[in-house]
């Protein structure tokens, strides 16, 4: 993409057909769109936005997905309360359905209209959700270059695995959270000089964010954060599995260990509404446990720090929890394939295995074992490196976005 330079010529003197000219030059102010679709990804993208704003750019925030859903806490309001402008909205009927096919169609149409009506020099996307795939496809068809964060991971138990790799092929710049993920992106044919291992934004967040005390959390939510409790997030396993049996096994195991539970809602994947209904019924019968629509990034990370263990199949248990040295019981195949820390205990979605794994996770022996562990996702200056690479790309004057397929047989 060429770096456009504009010149204004101001004639200040003319004499005998000769001109003295003052040339005023200024660089284009690049317009970067950033998409956020969930409670989780905005917390990760926030430091990237802050770092980009240190350059001579104009960032435009596009909000979609569960941010605009009452059932998921209408977290658009949280974004605004933190001082960020919501420049564009792509609403989806997530309060009415979790049918991915219908939602994808709505998302693609919405993003296509947005990109037809507005021009951007670059689009920043994170992760692997269907909303992000629809936005990436619409941007690609509108000739907008894409910078993709957290590509190259593997999660064989979810359709997100295929979504993620599709987004990789639509993108021009790539920022991986592990060296293994960088290698996979190159295996997909992306040139090594456009693929950067920067570390995990979640792990970086933990190093920078000021967390909330248990007493303050207890004031904000109807839950005692000074007690022993489990933090549980369970999403649908969208490739395989038996959703009804899986959630019943989890809830039965939680009931048997008799420890208060702080649940966060399942995401908007197909089956998420079913899971949330089951959890709501569970909490109605057990006043010591609650389900929250959205904790928000700071509250969620604070709860993670204070919990006995995390249970479920959320990526936050794999990526963020190692930084706190918090035990994690990872159930089923949704996160299978991700790089894991020593704090992760994997088990099948079976009552006996879940119960046994929770008992191991909260044991003094296991906590002592992981006391000195280091997160495989932490690397210094993650968001700063992402912003610097993006800005360097914009000013480089690259013509066009065609990509040769990188032959993996060649040396890196």
Order of alpha helices (4+ residues) and beta strands (2+ residues): beta-beta-beta-alpha-beta-alpha-beta-alpha-beta-alpha-beta-alpha-beta-alpha-beta-alpha-alpha-beta-alpha-beta-alpha-beta-alpha-beta-alpha-alpha-beta-beta-alpha-alpha-alpha
